[in-house]
């Protein structure tokens, strides 16, 4: 069980690294001056590769988390709250993919300031999950 826990934590950390960095690339994409095609293409390439890399990491993190949940049982309201936050992270991840497709199609209408705020969502969720897991408040 400890090996599963260690793998789960490792995949969560790796997934979060992508969730932290991909929106930061979006900030830079939103700031690319008109006509800077090479810069835009480079950032799109980076964002696409990162999204394709972090998706399996997220799947493995969630799969191992579910395995642990079923192995240890469904006890504690904190676990249900954590699961709700994980579902929000999955939605965030999928929305990042949608944003990437909008950037690729040249249909992005949001500015860099919006992406700066959007970039902070996984940080807040991460701290909430950490507090729930460590403190188990309910």
Buried (B, 14 or more C-beta within 10 A) or exposed (E): EEEEBEBBBBBBEBBBBBBBBBBBBBBBBBBBEEEEEEBBEBBBEBBBEBBEEBBEBBBBBBEBBEBBBEEEEEEBEBBEBBBEBBEBBBEBBEEBBEBBEBBBEEEBEEEEEEBBEBBEBBEEBBEBBEBBEEEEEE
